[in-house]
């Protein structure tokens, strides 16, 4: 995802200025070390449940003040520093946008993504 292009496209919508006061972006990248034990990771295998992503997106779109949510994640094999997950949440106020990004991210990682870390 080209984040600058995605945001520019959102801003072109006729109702954007009237409804949006904050955009938060998450750009998850593959780490070269394991969260579990700090071991070196040479490759990451990722499997994304696209139906679960769509379901979660729809659920959070209905939260107060949320204008748009864009989620992009790909299945496959990734090297450290590769982009894995993009989330863009646009809404009216930070009190609405921040919790949606935080909770949606946690639920995506729990419900829609399976990963396997392979040694370096």
Helices and strands as residue ranges (DSSP letters): H 3-11, H 16-19, E 22-29, E 41-48, H 50-61, E 66-73, E 76-78, E 83-91, H 94-111, E 113-119
